[in-house]
Amino acid sequence: MSFHKRWLNKENILQVYEDRGLLGLEKYIGGADTLITSDTLSSNIVDVLLSEKLNLPEKWDKITQLILKEKNERKETTI
């Protein structure tokens, strides 16, 4: 039996979101035994996914907001 760790950071979260969408991101994060976050965005997304206070549509909305905010901030710094 193996133990599956998932290292998360902005880059791989944004890439999975772009390639597979929100459901793909949820599956990517949820498929690990342990989650290791390396920045604020990945930590916030994991917190939202594991939250028991939010229902599924609320989680998806919050995660989408976090990702779009990050993407907008990246655009502003590259202009």
JOTAGI-V105825 format. One record per pair of residues at least 6 apart in sequence whose C-alpha atoms are under 8 Angstrom apart, sorted by the first residue. I is the first residue (numbers start at 1). J is the second residue. Records with the same first field share a line. If there is no record, write none. Layout:
I=J, J
//
This chain:
3=33
4=32, 33, 34
5=32, 33, 34, 35, 36
6=29, 32, 33, 34, 35, 36
7=35, 36, 37, 38
8=35, 36, 37, 38, 42
9=37, 38, 39, 41, 42
10=39, 41, 42
13=25, 42
14=67
16=24, 25, 28
17=24, 25
22=60, 64
26=49
29=35, 46
37=43
41=66, 67, 70
45=63, 66
48=54, 59, 62, 63
49=59
//
